[in-house]
Amino acid sequence: MQESILSILEAMPWILNGAFITIGTVVAAMLLGLVIGVPMAVGQVYGGPVTRRLVGMYVWFFRGVPILVLLYLFYFGLVYQLSPLQFSLFGLECSISIALSPFAASCIVLGLVSAAYQSQIFRGAINSLPSGQLKAARALGMRDSVSIMSVILPQALRLSIPGWSNEYSILLKDSALVSVLGTMELMARTKAIATSTAEYMAFYLTAALLYFLITWLGLRGLRYAEKSLRIPGYSHL
């Protein structure tokens, strides 16, 4: 028992560096999912039939394929198979190399997956708002794009925070899968040190506690944001 504790303390700085990589992966993926998910949600609610069908196909694909398959498909499939990408332009042979680190590839894949889920969170929030608000904005002479940006989205994003909190905790647990690409995040470093020391129980329990701590801190922060951004008298969030 004492040897296990000493091994954990000795390896803790290295493991904590992996925890910061995990946090960075989740934050980057959440932000990418936000940037992509909001326009898709708007397209599903206010777009035409073609836009809705395209967004629906995107959501169907990224929610239906396992993340592990997407990681392999994107990194070992697209990045390696298409690099270098050779093509002819004005009679000149051109070549483009796609160089992505495992960390960048992990953030992109998790972000694309998160966008599919976040788009449905935002879509539900937009649909929960009274439809008369958009009509009132039109009556005041506001364009639909301005009305959505200035009236609809500020309210919908507030209402989406509880669902966003759930997406954060799910994405954090899914981030353990990116170790298959060689990303030295928390799980990859824990596995490496546990294998070298044969202290499997001690190190995996330490990783579990760190994941729990990161989840708790993130949810506390989002809960604080939910309370801070709440509109008094508007909802019961």
C-alpha positions in Angstrom: 0.0 0.0 0.0 2.8 2.4 0.9 4.7 1.6 -2.3 1.5 2.3 -4.3 1.1 5.7 -2.7 4.7 6.6 -3.3 4.4 5.5 -7.0 1.3 7.6 -7.4 3.0 10.7 -5.8 6.0 10.3 -8.0 4.0 9.9 -11.2 1.4 12.6 -10.3 3.0 15.5 -12.2 3.1 13.5 -15.4 -0.5 12.3 -14.9 -1.7 15.8 -14.2 -0.2 17.0 -17.5 -2.3 14.4 -19.2 -5.3 15.7 -17.2 -4.7 19.2 -18.7 -4.5 17.7 -22.2 -7.9 16.0 -21.5 -9.4 19.3 -20.4 -8.0 21.1 -23.4 -9.4 18.4 -25.7 -12.9 18.7 -24.2 -12.9 22.5 -24.2 -11.8 22.6 -27.8 -14.4 20.0 -28.8 -17.2 21.8 -27.0 -16.3 25.1 -28.6 -16.1 23.6 -32.1 -19.4 21.8 -31.4 -20.9 25.2 -30.4 -19.7 27.0 -33.5 -21.0 24.3 -35.8 -24.1 23.3 -33.8 -25.7 26.7 -33.4 -26.0 27.4 -37.2 -27.2 23.8 -37.8 -30.0 24.3 -35.1 -31.0 27.6 -36.8 -31.0 25.8 -40.1 -33.2 23.0 -38.8 -35.8 25.4 -37.3 -35.8 28.2 -39.9 -34.2 26.7 -43.0 -35.8 25.3 -46.0 -36.4 21.6 -46.8 -32.9 21.0 -48.3 -31.1 22.6 -45.3 -33.2 20.6 -42.9 -32.4 17.4 -44.8 -28.7 18.1 -44.9 -28.5 18.9 -41.2 -30.6 15.8 -40.4 -28.2 13.6 -42.4 -25.2 15.1 -40.5 -26.8 14.5 -37.2 -27.8 11.0 -38.2 -24.3 10.1 -39.3 -22.3 11.4 -36.3 -24.8 10.1 -33.8 -25.0 6.7 -35.4 -21.3 5.9 -35.9 -19.2 5.0 -32.8 -16.6 7.6 -31.8 -13.8 5.0 -32.0 -14.7 4.3 -35.7 -14.8 8.0 -36.4 -11.3 8.5 -34.8 -9.8 5.8 -37.0 -11.7 6.9 -40.1 -10.6 10.5 -39.8 -7.0 10.1 -38.6 -5.8 6.9 -40.2 -8.2 7.1 -43.1 -8.6 10.7 -44.4 -5.4 12.3 -43.0 -3.0 9.5 -44.0 -4.8 8.5 -47.3 -5.1 12.0 -48.6 -1.6 13.2 -47.6 0.0 14.3 -49.7 -3.0 15.4 -51.9 -1.9 15.8 -55.5 -3.8 17.7 -58.1 -3.2 19.7 -61.3 -3.8 23.4 -61.5 -3.3 25.4 -64.7 -1.1 22.6 -66.0 1.1 22.6 -62.8 1.3 19.6 -60.5 0.5 20.7 -57.0 0.8 18.8 -53.8 -0.7 19.6 -50.4 0.3 17.7 -47.2 -2.2 17.4 -44.4 -0.3 17.4 -41.1 -2.4 17.0 -38.1 -1.2 16.0 -34.6 -3.2 13.4 -32.7 -4.4 16.1 -30.3 -5.7 18.3 -33.2 -7.4 15.3 -34.8 -9.0 14.3 -31.5 -10.4 17.8 -31.0 -11.8 17.9 -34.5 -13.5 14.5 -34.3 -15.0 15.0 -30.9 -16.1 18.5 -31.9 -17.9 17.2 -35.0 -19.6 14.6 -32.9 -20.5 17.1 -30.2 -21.9 19.5 -32.9 -24.5 16.8 -33.8 -25.7 16.6 -30.2 -25.4 20.3 -29.5 -27.5 21.2 -32.5 -30.4 19.2 -31.1 -30.0 20.8 -27.7 -30.1 24.3 -29.3 -33.0 23.2 -31.6 -35.1 22.2 -28.7 -34.3 25.4 -26.9 -35.3 27.5 -30.0 -38.5 25.5 -30.4 -39.4 26.1 -26.7 -39.5 29.9 -27.3 -42.8 31.6 -28.2 -43.2 31.8 -31.9 -44.7 35.3 -31.5 -41.3 36.8 -30.7 -40.0 36.4 -34.3 -43.3 37.7 -35.6 -43.0 40.7 -33.3 -39.5 41.4 -34.5 -40.6 41.2 -38.1 -43.4 43.7 -37.3 -40.8 46.1 -36.0 -39.0 45.9 -39.4 -36.1 43.6 -38.3 -34.7 41.2 -40.8 -35.0 37.5 -39.9 -31.2 37.1 -39.5 -31.0 40.1 -37.1 -34.1 38.9 -35.2 -32.5 35.4 -34.7 -29.1 36.8 -33.7 -30.5 39.5 -31.4 -33.7 38.1 -30.0 -33.9 34.3 -30.4 -30.3 33.0 -29.9 -29.6 35.0 -26.6 -32.6 33.3 -25.0 -32.0 29.9 -26.6 -28.4 29.7 -25.4 -29.4 30.5 -21.9 -32.0 27.7 -22.0 -29.4 25.3 -23.5 -27.0 25.4 -20.5 -28.5 22.4 -18.6 -28.3 20.3 -21.8 -24.8 21.7 -22.5 -23.8 20.5 -19.0 -24.9 17.0 -19.8 -23.0 17.1 -23.1 -19.8 18.2 -21.2 -19.9 15.2 -18.9 -20.5 12.8 -21.8 -17.8 14.3 -23.9 -15.3 14.1 -21.0 -15.9 10.4 -20.7 -15.6 9.9 -24.5 -12.3 11.8 -24.5 -10.7 8.7 -23.0 -11.0 7.0 -26.4 -8.6 9.5 -28.1 -5.7 7.6 -26.6 -6.0 5.2 -29.5 -4.5 7.9 -31.8 -1.6 8.4 -29.5 -2.9 11.5 -27.7 -1.1 11.5 -24.4 -4.1 12.5 -22.3 -5.1 11.3 -18.8 -6.1 7.8 -19.7 -3.1 7.2 -22.0 -0.6 8.3 -19.4 -2.3 6.4 -16.7 -2.2 3.2 -18.7 1.5 3.7 -19.6 2.5 4.2 -16.0 0.3 1.4 -14.7 1.8 -1.0 -17.2 5.4 0.0 -16.3 4.8 -0.3 -12.5 2.2 -3.1 -12.5 0.2 -1.0 -10.0 -3.0 -1.2 -12.0 -5.6 -0.8 -9.2 -3.9 2.2 -7.7 -3.3 4.2 -10.9 -6.7 3.4 -12.5 -8.4 4.4 -9.3 -6.4 7.7 -9.4 -7.5 8.3 -13.0 -11.2 7.7 -12.0 -10.9 10.2 -9.2 -9.3 12.8 -11.5 -12.1 12.3 -14.1 -14.7 12.7 -11.3 -13.0 15.9 -10.1 -12.8 17.4 -13.6 -16.5 16.5 -14.2 -17.5 18.0 -10.9 -15.6 21.3 -11.5 -16.9 21.6 -15.0 -20.5 21.1 -14.0 -20.1 23.5 -11.1 -18.8 26.1 -13.5 -21.7 25.6 -15.9 -24.2 25.7 -13.0 -22.8 29.0 -11.9 -23.1 30.3 -15.5 -26.7 29.1 -15.6 -27.5 31.0 -12.4 -25.7 34.1 -13.6 -27.3 34.3 -17.0 -30.8 33.4 -15.7 -33.5 36.0 -16.6 -35.5 36.7 -13.4 -39.2 35.8 -13.8 -38.6 34.4 -17.3 -38.2 30.7 -16.6 -37.8 28.2 -13.8 -34.3 27.0 -14.7 
